[in-house]
Amino acid sequence: MTHTRRRSPRSRVLAPSAALFVLAAAGCSTGSQPSVAVPTPSSEAAGYCEALHEELPEKVADLERSDPSPDSDLTAGWGDGAIVLRCGVPRPVKMDDSQAKGVDADGVNWLLEQRDDAGPRFTTTYRKAYVEVTLGTEYAHDITPLSAFAVAVKKTVPDSL
């Protein structure tokens, strides 16, 4: 399986100036993206995740895409870790809880898990691959970023029902 990051045409055009900016800012910044565990899905789920990766938006909640390390078609991020998506995660145990809370964001159902000292975690339900989105604490009571993923999820990850 090849893991490549989709580049926008704009990033190729700005490459020389971006490289100069990085060199100029190197003394002022850590320069590292947040590290995220890459899931290990089945080959079927990985295929859906690779298709999803190509459809993900460049901006979510006015945050620019900044994928975490290591580079993978199974992970994506926005705002240097404020919003992180992982595709092909295992089915959450919480889905067996009859009291679990869920939300619908533009036709995609998500399991809601509140985390201590962190923002919420959402995982798609009724899909052939589980897509997980973690939000920073600034989104503790705001599910609107999930709407940015609805079209891409519906287009690339089929319903399981």
HELIX and SHEET records of a PDB file:
HELIX    1   1 PRO A    9  VAL A   13  1                                   5    
HELIX    2   2 ALA A   15  ALA A   25  1                                  11    
HELIX    3   3 ALA A   26  CYS A   28  5                                   3    
HELIX    4   4 SER A   43  GLU A   55  1                                  13    
HELIX    5   5 VAL A   93  ASP A   96  5                                   4    
HELIX    6   6 THR A  137  TYR A  139  5                                   3    
HELIX    7   7 THR A  144  THR A  156  1                                  13    
SHEET    1   A 2 LYS A  59  VAL A  60  0                                        
SHEET    2   A 2 LEU A  63  GLU A  64 -1                                        
SHEET    1   B 6 THR A  75  TRP A  78  0                                        
SHEET    2   B 6 ILE A  83  CYS A  87 -1                                        
SHEET    3   B 6 VAL A 131  LEU A 135 -1                                        
SHEET    4   B 6 ARG A 121  THR A 124 -1                                        
SHEET    5   B 6 VAL A 108  GLU A 113 -1                                        
SHEET    6   B 6 LYS A 101  ALA A 105 -1                                        
END                                                                             
